């Protein structure tokens, strides 16, 4: 107990200096935890938004074919249902496949006395599985909707808000599009920033769309495949297959364009790894500055107590005891300040989560659900304590090596 009393008495004698040193350590580990929480929250938020797509999804977009044409003119690369049937038969690894036909500029959609101008898409039953669009009311399309060319539609939330009263019945009503009456069978959930366009879209079974609104070919289709092939391999195989079906040079890079979510996620993964390295660099730099402060305080403390230490050693105190007493001050400051910094950092994370849940519960934020891995906190704390020991070791050894006679004569 005597050692504890001496420790507390020494810290009390230099409470201003000790407090300033503790603030530096607290601030360093607090900022580290908050930055890690923000980084993890951003990463989780982005991946949550990307969750609106199947990870192994691929968008194929027809371009302009320029190579291999005898007249030297460009021609649009377009697809039809026969093209998709051949692709499905030739590539057994394809899981879901759907056309994505659109009317450029959209069309007026009428309900009673209300009119809205919205995007119209003709899609297959697999489309909602590929895009992973969630139905809040009603149902999605099935194969019978497509094969029987039923006049059914699924609408986004913005369409419903424009044409219907708030909290009014949507499912079962009929919309007029280009003189045809379509029955609403499904209502989508609100989209995220990656799928906001779907909120203002009316989806129609592709065969119905092709027969009633826009017969002919389409420029886009989407698919998912099993993970035995990489996205690059899948793209190469599709380019080869489509060039043979449609009749363009497969070396013509302007004929087809691909969008792979898998590649986009790889880019985000690299970005978040870089962000984490940067966060740890900032946090560790702040902690190191705090440790320098601990070392300075210990050096000053030893200098101010040189005479006292000399007297204690002259009356029989062993160098080991002096070394432990100085080292204990350094460790005590580090541990107390580290615990307070961790407590404040975790508290700040919880407050931030509470505020975002309370104030933005109905909105899709790109950052949310902040969290910090407990192992990261524990690792930072252990590193902090070790750094505290190192910071206190040099002044502690200096104190233990003081010659009693020289220390007593020190002014």
N, C-alpha and C positions, 0 to 999 in steps of 0.2 A: 504493500500500500504506500510505503514511503516513496517508491519510484513514481507512482501515479501522482502523488501530491507534488513532487518536485516538477514533474512534467507540466501539470496544470499551472503551477506557480510561475514557471518559466514562460509559458505561453501568455499568461496574464500580464507579465511584466512587459511584454512586447505585443499586446493585443492588437494595436492598430496595424503594425507590420504583418502580423500573422493573418489578420482578417483580410487585408488586401491580397495576400498570397492565396488564401482560400478562394476568394472571389475569382481570381484568375483561373484556378483549377475548375471551379464550379462552372464558370462560363464556357470553358473549353469542352468539358464532357456534355454539358447541356446542349451546346450548338451541334456537337457530333450526333447526339441522339435525335435531335429535331431534324437535322439534315438527312439522317438515315431514314427517319420516319417519312419525310416528304418524298425522298427518292423511291422508297418501297411503295408508298401510296400512289405515286405517279405511274410506276411500273404496273401495279395491280389495276389501276384505272384504265390504262391504255389496253392491256390485255383483255380486260372486261369488255371494252368497246369492240375490240377485234373479235370477241367471242360471238359477234353477230354473223360471223362467217365460219364455215367449216375450214379448218386449217389447211387441209389438202385440197382446197378448191382452186379452180383455174378458169379464168375468163378468157375466151377466145374471141377476138374482134377482127372482123374482116377489114382489110385495107384496100389499097389500089395495086393491082398487078401490072408491072411494067416490063418485066423480062419474059421472053419467050413468046411475045405477040408478034406475028408477022407484019402487022400494019404499024407497029411501033407505038400504038396508042395505049393508054392505060384503061383498065376496066375494073369495076368494083368486084371485090371478092365477097360473095354472098352464099348463104347456106339454105338448105331446106330440110324437111323431115326425112327425106331419103338419105341425105348426107349423114344425119344423126344416126339413122338406123344402121348404116354401114359402119360408122365409127363404133357404135355399141357392139356390133358383131365381131369386128376386127380386134378391138381392145377389150379383152375380158376383165381387165382390172378396173374398169370404170364402174363406180358404184351408183352414182346419180348423174343424170344428164337431162338438160332442159334447154329449150330455145329461150331467148330473151328478145322478143320482137317489140318494137316501139313505133308509135306514130310521132314523127318529128314535130315538135312544137305543142303536142298535146291536143286535147279536144274538149269542147264544152260538155259538161255533165249536168243533167237537169234532174231536180227532185221537186215536184209540185211547182211552186213559184220561185224557187231558188236555182241559181245557175253558178257553177264554178268551172274554172279551166284547169284541168289536171292531166298529168302524164298517164297514158294508157299503155299497159304492157300485156303482151300475150305470152304466157309461160306455161310450162308443163307441170305436172303434179310434183316433180322432184325439186322444183325451184325453191320452195320454202324450206326444204331440208338442206339445200346447199347454202342458201343465204341465212338459214337459221332464224327466220322471221317467226315471231311468236304471235299466236292468235289470242286476243284478250276475250273475244266473244265469237260464238259460232264455230266454224270449222274451216279447215283448209280445203284445197282441191283434192279430188281423188281421180283415179283413172277413168271412171265413168263420166265425170264432168268433161274430160277431154275427148274421150272416144265418142261419146253421144252428143258432143257439141252443145252442151247445155249452156243456157244464157244465165250463168252465175258469175258473180264477181266477189272479190275480196278488196276491201278499201282500207286506206291508211287513216290515222286519227285526224289529220288535218282535213281530209275530205269529209269525214263525219262531222267535224266541228263547223265546217262551212255550210253544209247542206241540212243538218239536223239540229234540233233544239238540244241544249245541254241536258244530259241525263235522259234524253228521249230514246225511244226504241229505234234501233238501227237495223238489226238482223231481220230479214223477211221483207223489208221495203224494196221498191223497185226504182232503179235509176234509168233515165233515158240517155242513151249515147248513140248519136248518129241515127236517130229514128227508131232504134231498137230498145226494148225494155229488158233490163238485166236485174235479176234478183240478188240481193246482198246475202251472202252465206257466211261471211267472215269479216271480222274487224281486227286490224293489227294493233299491237301495243305501240306506244310511242317509240320512235327510232332514236338512236344515239347519233352523235356527230358523224359517224361513219355510215349511217343509213337514214339520214334525215329525208332524203329524196323519197323514200318509201312511204313516208307519212302523207305525202301528197300524190299518191299513185293509186290507180284503179287497176287491179289485176284481173285478167280474163283468161280462161283456158285457151291454150294456143290454137287449137283447131277451131274453136268458136271465133276467136280473134281473126284467124286467117279467112274464114268463110264470110263473116259478117262485116268486118271493118277494113282489113288490109290484106287482101290475098297476095300470095307470092312468097318471096324469099325473105330472109332476115339477116342482119349483119352480125349479131352476137349470139353466142350460146355459152353455157356454163356447165361445169362438171366437177365431180370429185372422183378420186381414184385411190386404190389401196397404196400403202406406203412402200411397196416393193420397188417402186421407181421414184427417182428424184423428180422434182418439177422440171429440171432441164431435160431429163430423159423423156418425160411425158410430152414436153413441148416439141422435141425433135421428132418423136414418133407421129404426133398429130400433124406436124408440118408436112411430113413425108406422105401421110395418108391423104390429107386434104389436097395436096398438090396433084396427086393422081386422080382424085375424084373430080375436082373442079377444073383442073388443067392450067396450072400456073407453075412457074419455075420455083422449086422449093428453096433455091438460093436467093430468091427475091425477098429481102427482109421487110419490104413495104407491103407485102401481100397479106401478112398476118401479124397481129399484135397479141401478146399474152400478158395477163395480169395474174400473178400467183401470190396468194396470201402468205404462203410458206416463205417466200423470199422477203416479203415485207416484215414478217416476224423476225427473221434473221437479222435484218437491219436494226430493228428495235432492240433485239437482244444485245447487239454490239454497242448500241447507244447507251443502254442501261448499265452495261459493264463499265463503260467509260465514266458515266455519271458516278457510279459507286466508288471507283478509284479516286475521282476528284473529291468526293465527299470525305473519304477517309484521309486524303492528303490534307484537306482543310482542317478536319477535326484533330488529326495527330499533330499538325503544326501548332494549333491552339494549346493542346495539352503539353507539348514540349515547351512552349513559352511559359506555361504555368509551372512546369518542373524547374525551369531556369530560375523562376521566382523563389521556389522552395530552396534551391541551392544557395541563392543569394542571402535569403533570410538566415539559413543555417551558418553561413560564413560570418555574417554580421554578429549573430548570436554568440558564436565561438570567440570572436574578437572581443566582444564586450564582456565576456565571462572568463577571459583568459586568467585573470588574477584569481578568481573564485576557483577555477579548475586546478590551478597550481596549488592553492591551499589544500584542496581536497586530496590531491595526490600526495602532498607532503605529509598529511596525517594518516596516510595508509590506503587511500582509494586506488584500486587497480586500474590500469589503462583500459581493460576490458569493460569495466563498469562505466567509465566516462564515455567510451565509444557507444555503448548501448543507450545511455541516457540521451546523447545527441541524436543518435539514429532514431530513437523512439519518437522524438519531436517531429522529425521529417515524416515518418510513417503515419503518425497520428494526424498531422495536417492533411496528408494525401488521402487517407482513408475517409476522414470526416468530410472533406470537401468533395471527394469523389462520390460518396453516398448521397450527399445533398444534390449534386449535379445530376446524378441518375434519377433521383426522386423528382426533381423539378422537370427534367426532360420527359420522363414517362407521364407526369401529370399534364404537361403541355400537349403531348400526343393525344391523351384522352379528352382533354378540353376541345382540341381541334376537331376530333371525331364527333364529339357531342354537338358542336356548333354546326358542322356540315350536315349532320343528320337532321338537326332541328330546323335549320334555316333553308336547307336545299334538299329536303326529303323527296320532293317531286321532280327534281331536276337530275339530269345525267351529267355529273361533273367528271372531268377528265382526271381529277385527282381526288381520292377519297380512301377511306379505310386505312388510315395511316397506321403503321405498326413497325416495331423494331424487333429483330430476332433476339431472344434472350441470350443466346450464345454470343452474339455480337456485343451485347452490353457486358456480359461476364468477361469476355476477352478483353474489352477496353478497360474494364476495372482492374483486372489482373495486370495488364500492361502498365496501368497507372500506378499501382502499388510497387511494381518492380522499378519503375522510373523514379518513384519516391525514395526507394531504398538507395538507388544509385546516386540520386541528387543529394542525399544526406550522408553518403558514405565518405566522400572526400573531406568535408568539414569535420566529420566525426573522427576520421583517422588523424586529421591535423590536431584535434583536441587531445586524442589519446597519446600523441607523440610529444606533447609539450613537456619540456623539462621543468620540474617543480620550481627550481631556484629562479630560472629565467621568467617563469609565469608570475611568481610573486613580485618580482621587480618590475613587471610590465605595467605601464601606465596608459 
